[in-house]
């Protein structure tokens, strides 16, 4: 996906670093992503969810809050309130590019932040929380051993995720004072709550409280055995897929009409299992499937093989072409099925072709149902050979390939 490295001004004038992940094709909507406490814009969950949504036509802005990652400012001077203010700054940046966010997504404490920030963003129609706490004060559980020192001295150094952070008394007082229940009840936006029942960092009871406090339209989707950070690729892909399907009910994501003669939209294929062959296949914002190889070839057999997709394209195009012709002629064709098989045969056996190697051969068996006479059936079989995919496969296709990032 195309990704822009950008900066914008945060709540206190600091320069915040961000990435704007853009769709390859039409831009249908914009999402603003808020990461978890002390995380950053490049955490696995943020990257994977953004990539998946971008493939669906949804641009995603993810950024480092003040004092984190590549952003400027001092973390010890920030608070939950300042995070909410940074989200507002990010939304204003997007508005300035005519990309006002329609969707807010927040992970962990970022989920609490988007619930608080949504009311100040008129463009936002839908909000998603992932493993979010009901009370921002929940985050203090991460450094509970240092709370007494923070209360006495006003500041303490704590280690979170293997990295040192300085937490101040102002931060603790800020999150303790924040109560989200009124903001959730007055959200006036569609809400999707996503949480894993086995989340050991933020318990599932938080999702229950958020869901009960919200008014309809609201939805809850379990993330099953995902961990709090949504670190597994398949969990992030599932979350993104659900978000993409859900948000289509609340945002206008209609594809713009293509100009005459324009090619179809981009098909994106993304590796899911580096140890096998499973691939995630997306075409536009609504079409998703899986590609794989049989177990006998080292795959997990969770989707059609590449040759299966090729055969499916031929079969589907054949059926569609026959139907269009019969519909135009008003013939009594009540049903069509096309069985397609594929194998390789010696070139000299394939329609008289010559050559020492083997060529691909696809066999079609077409079933035509209805009260058709022999002449009509014969004509429809002729029409089958005029299907565009058939012509493409029998003709010469030119494939160009380049590495992403090269001109």
C-alpha positions in Angstrom: 0.0 0.0 0.0 1.2 3.6 -0.5 2.3 5.1 2.8 3.1 8.8 3.4 5.4 9.8 6.2 3.9 13.0 7.5 4.1 15.3 10.5 1.6 17.7 12.1 1.5 19.9 15.2 0.3 18.3 18.4 -1.6 19.8 21.4 1.4 21.6 22.8 3.1 22.6 19.6 5.3 19.5 19.4 5.8 17.9 16.0 4.1 14.6 15.9 5.2 11.8 13.5 2.6 9.9 11.5 2.0 7.5 8.7 -1.0 7.9 6.3 -1.7 4.5 4.7 -3.6 5.1 1.5 -5.6 2.8 -0.7 -4.2 1.6 -4.0 -7.5 2.4 -5.7 -10.4 4.7 -4.9 -10.3 6.4 -1.5 -13.7 5.5 0.0 -13.3 6.7 3.7 -10.7 7.8 6.3 -9.9 6.3 9.7 -7.9 7.7 12.6 -6.1 5.1 14.7 -5.1 5.6 18.3 -2.5 3.2 19.7 -2.1 1.6 23.1 -0.4 3.1 26.2 3.3 3.7 25.6 3.1 1.9 22.2 3.5 3.6 18.9 2.1 4.0 15.4 4.2 1.1 14.2 3.0 -1.6 16.6 2.0 -4.8 14.8 -1.7 -4.4 15.4 -1.8 -0.8 14.0 0.3 -1.7 10.9 -1.7 -4.8 10.1 -5.1 -3.3 10.6 -4.2 -0.2 8.7 -2.9 -2.3 5.8 -6.0 -4.4 5.7 -8.3 -1.4 5.8 -6.3 0.4 3.1 -6.8 -2.6 0.9 -10.6 -2.1 1.4 -10.4 1.6 0.3 -10.1 3.1 3.8 -7.2 5.5 4.3 -5.7 5.2 7.9 -3.8 7.8 9.8 -1.7 6.4 12.7 0.6 8.6 14.7 2.9 8.6 17.7 1.4 10.5 20.6 3.5 13.3 22.1 6.7 12.0 23.6 6.5 8.6 22.0 8.1 7.0 19.0 9.3 9.6 16.5 7.2 12.4 17.9 8.5 15.4 19.7 7.7 16.5 23.2 8.2 14.9 26.6 6.2 11.9 27.6 6.3 12.9 31.3 4.4 16.1 30.5 1.5 14.2 28.8 -1.7 12.8 30.1 -4.9 11.1 28.9 -6.3 14.5 28.3 -3.3 15.5 26.1 -3.8 12.3 24.1 -7.3 13.2 23.4 -6.1 16.7 22.3 -3.5 15.1 20.0 -6.3 13.1 18.4 -8.1 16.3 17.8 -5.0 17.8 16.1 -4.8 14.7 13.9 -8.4 15.1 12.9 -7.8 18.7 12.0 -4.8 17.7 9.9 -6.9 15.3 7.9 -9.7 17.9 7.5 -7.1 20.2 6.0 -6.5 17.6 3.3 -10.2 17.0 2.7 -9.9 13.6 4.3 -11.9 14.3 7.5 -12.1 11.0 9.5 -15.4 9.1 9.4 -14.0 6.3 11.6 -12.1 6.3 14.9 -10.3 3.2 16.0 -8.6 2.9 19.4 -6.5 0.1 20.8 -6.3 -0.3 24.6 -5.9 3.1 26.2 -6.3 4.5 22.7 -9.8 3.0 22.7 -10.7 5.0 25.8 -9.2 8.1 24.1 -11.3 7.8 20.9 -14.4 7.4 23.1 -13.6 10.7 24.7 -12.5 12.4 21.5 -15.4 11.4 19.2 -17.8 14.1 20.4 -15.5 16.9 19.2 -15.3 15.5 15.6 -18.4 16.2 13.6 -17.2 14.0 10.7 -16.9 10.9 12.7 -19.8 8.5 12.2 -18.4 5.3 13.8 -16.1 4.3 16.6 -14.2 1.0 17.2 -12.6 0.0 20.5 -10.1 -2.9 20.7 -9.2 -4.2 24.1 -10.1 -0.9 25.7 -10.5 -0.2 29.4 -13.8 1.3 30.7 -11.9 3.6 33.0 -8.6 5.2 31.9 -7.4 4.8 35.4 -7.0 1.1 34.6 -3.7 1.9 33.0 -2.1 2.5 36.4 -2.2 -1.2 37.0 0.8 -1.3 34.7 2.9 0.5 37.3 1.0 -0.1 40.5 4.2 -0.8 42.5 5.4 2.7 41.8 2.1 4.5 42.7 3.2 5.3 46.3 6.5 6.7 45.1 4.7 8.8 42.5 2.2 10.1 45.2 5.1 11.1 47.5 7.7 12.4 45.1 5.5 13.5 42.3 7.3 11.4 39.7 8.8 7.9 39.3 10.6 6.0 36.6 8.8 2.8 35.6 9.6 0.1 33.1 6.9 -0.8 30.7 7.3 -3.3 27.9 11.1 -3.3 28.6 11.4 0.4 28.2 11.8 3.2 30.8 9.1 5.8 31.2 8.7 8.7 33.7 5.2 8.8 35.2 4.1 11.9 37.0 1.5 12.6 39.7 -0.4 14.8 37.2 -0.7 11.8 34.8 -2.1 9.6 37.6 -4.5 12.3 38.8 -5.7 12.9 35.3 -6.6 9.3 34.5 -8.2 8.9 37.9 -10.4 11.9 37.3 -11.5 10.7 33.9 -14.9 8.9 33.8 -16.0 7.6 30.4 -19.5 6.5 31.2 -21.2 9.9 30.3 -19.1 10.2 27.1 -20.1 6.7 26.0 -23.8 7.2 26.8 -23.7 10.4 24.7 -21.6 9.1 21.9 -24.3 9.4 19.2 -22.2 7.3 16.9 -22.2 3.7 15.9 -19.9 1.7 18.3 -18.1 -1.6 17.7 -16.5 -3.1 20.8 -13.9 -5.7 20.2 -12.3 -7.7 23.0 -10.7 -11.0 23.7 -12.2 -13.0 26.6 -8.7 -14.1 27.7 -7.2 -10.7 27.7 -4.9 -10.8 30.7 -4.1 -7.0 30.6 -7.5 -5.5 30.3 -10.2 -7.9 31.4 -13.3 -8.7 29.3 -15.5 -7.0 32.0 -14.3 -3.7 30.6 -15.9 -4.5 27.2 -19.1 -5.4 29.0 -19.2 -2.0 30.8 -18.5 -0.1 27.6 -21.2 -2.0 25.7 -23.8 -1.5 28.4 -23.1 2.2 28.8 -23.5 2.8 25.1 -26.7 3.3 23.2 -27.6 1.7 19.9 -26.4 1.2 17.3 -23.7 -0.8 19.1 -22.1 -4.2 18.4 -19.7 -6.5 20.2 -17.3 -9.0 18.5 -15.1 -11.4 20.4 -11.5 -11.7 19.5 -11.4 -15.2 21.0 -7.9 -16.2 22.1 -6.1 -13.1 20.8 -3.7 -11.4 23.2 -4.0 -7.9 24.4 -1.6 -6.4 21.8 -3.3 -8.3 19.0 0.2 -9.5 18.1 -0.7 -12.4 15.8 -1.2 -11.6 12.2 -4.3 -13.6 11.8 -6.0 -11.8 14.8 -5.2 -8.4 13.4 -6.4 -9.5 9.9 -9.7 -10.7 11.4 -10.2 -7.5 13.4 -9.6 -5.4 10.3 -12.0 -7.6 8.2 -14.8 -7.2 10.7 -14.2 -3.5 11.0 -14.3 -3.1 7.2 -17.5 -5.1 6.9 -19.2 -3.4 9.9 -18.3 0.2 9.1 -19.9 0.0 5.6 -23.3 0.3 7.2 -22.4 3.7 8.7 -20.1 5.3 6.1 -20.8 6.1 2.5 -18.2 3.8 0.9 -19.7 3.5 -2.6 -17.1 3.0 -5.3 -17.0 5.9 -7.8 -18.0 5.1 -11.3 -15.0 4.1 -13.4 -14.3 5.9 -16.6 -15.2 4.0 -19.8 -12.6 1.4 -20.6 -11.0 1.6 -17.2 -9.5 -1.7 -15.8 -11.1 -3.3 -12.8 -10.0 -2.5 -9.3 -6.8 -3.8 -7.8 -6.7 -7.3 -6.4 -4.4 -7.4 -3.4 -2.9 -10.7 -2.3 -1.1 -10.7 1.1 0.8 -13.6 2.7 -0.9 -14.9 5.9 1.2 -17.9 6.8 5.0 -17.6 6.0 5.4 -21.3 7.0 2.8 -22.5 4.5 1.1 -21.0 1.5 -2.1 -19.3 2.8 -2.8 -16.0 1.2 -5.4 -13.3 1.9 -7.1 -12.0 -1.3 -9.1 -8.7 -1.3 -10.8 -7.0 -4.2 -12.1 -3.6 -3.3 -13.9 -2.9 0.0 -16.3 -5.8 0.1 -14.8 -8.9 -1.6 -12.5 -11.2 0.4 -11.4 -14.8 0.1 -8.4 -17.0 0.8 -6.0 -18.8 -1.5 -4.0 -21.8 -0.4 -2.5 -25.1 -1.6 -3.7 -28.7 -0.7 -2.1 -30.3 2.3 -0.3 -32.7 0.0 1.6 -29.8 -1.4 2.5 -28.2 1.9 -0.5 -26.0 2.3 -3.4 -26.0 4.8 -6.2 -26.3 2.2 -8.1 -23.3 3.6 -8.8 -21.8 0.2 -8.7 -22.5 -3.5 -5.4 -23.0 -5.2 -4.2 -20.4 -7.7 -5.2 -22.7 -10.6 -8.5 -23.2 -8.9 -9.0 -19.4 -9.0 -8.1 -19.5 -12.7 -10.6 -22.2 -13.4 -13.2 -20.4 -11.4 -12.7 -17.3 -13.5 -13.1 -19.2 -16.7 -16.2 -21.0 -15.3 -17.8 -17.8 -14.0 -17.2 -15.9 -17.1 -18.6 -18.7 -19.3 -21.8 -18.9 -17.3 -22.2 -15.1 -17.3 -21.7 -14.8 -21.0 -24.2 -17.6 -21.8 -26.7 -16.0 -19.5 -26.4 -12.5 -21.1 -27.0 -14.0 -24.5 -29.9 -16.2 -23.5 -31.5 -13.2 -21.6 -31.2 -11.0 -24.7 -32.7 -13.7 -26.9 -35.4 -14.4 -24.2 -34.7 -18.1 -24.5 -36.0 -20.5 -21.8 -32.7 -21.1 -20.1 -33.5 -21.8 -16.4 -30.0 -22.8 -15.1 -26.3 -23.0 -15.9 -23.4 -24.9 -14.4 -19.9 -25.1 -15.6 -17.4 -27.8 -14.4 -13.8 -26.9 -15.1 -10.7 -29.1 -14.6 -7.1 -28.3 -15.4 -4.1 -30.4 -16.4 -1.0 -30.2 -18.4 -0.7 -32.1 -21.6 2.1 -32.6 -24.1 2.1 -29.8 -26.6 1.6 -32.1 -29.6 -1.6 -33.5 -28.0 -3.1 -30.0 -27.5 -5.1 -29.2 -30.5 -2.3 -30.0 -32.9 0.2 -27.6 -31.3 3.8 -28.5 -31.7 6.7 -28.2 -29.2 8.6 -30.4 -26.8 7.1 -29.0 -23.6 3.7 -29.2 -22.0 0.8 -26.8 -22.1 -2.0 -26.0 -19.8 -5.4 -27.5 -20.8 -8.7 -26.6 -19.2 -11.7 -28.8 -19.7 -15.2 -27.3 -19.5 -18.4 -29.4 -19.1 -21.4 -27.1 -19.4 -24.9 -28.0 -18.2 -27.8 -26.0 -19.7 -31.2 -26.4 -18.0 -34.5 -25.4 -19.5 -36.7 -26.2 -22.5 -34.1 -25.4 -25.2 -34.1 -26.9 -28.6 -31.0 -28.4 -30.2 -30.2 -25.3 -32.2 -30.4 -23.1 -29.2 -28.1 -25.4 -27.2 -25.6 -25.4 -30.0 -25.7 -21.7 -30.3 -25.1 -21.2 -26.5 -22.1 -23.6 -26.7 -20.7 -21.4 -29.4 -21.3 -18.3 -27.2 -19.4 -20.0 -24.4 -16.2 -19.7 -26.4 -16.7 -16.0 -26.8 -16.5 -15.4 -23.0 -13.8 -12.7 -22.4 -11.8 -14.9 -20.0 -11.7 -17.7 -22.5 -10.4 -15.3 -25.1 -7.8 -14.0 -22.7 -6.5 -17.4 -21.8 -6.3 -18.5 -25.4 -4.7 -15.3 -26.5 -1.5 -13.7 -25.5 -1.4 -11.8 -22.2 1.5 -9.4 -21.2 2.4 -9.3 -17.5 4.6 -6.5 -16.1 6.2 -6.7 -12.7 8.0 -4.2 -10.5 9.2 -3.9 -7.0 7.2 -1.6 -4.7 9.1 1.7 -4.3 10.9 1.5 -7.6 9.9 4.0 -10.4 
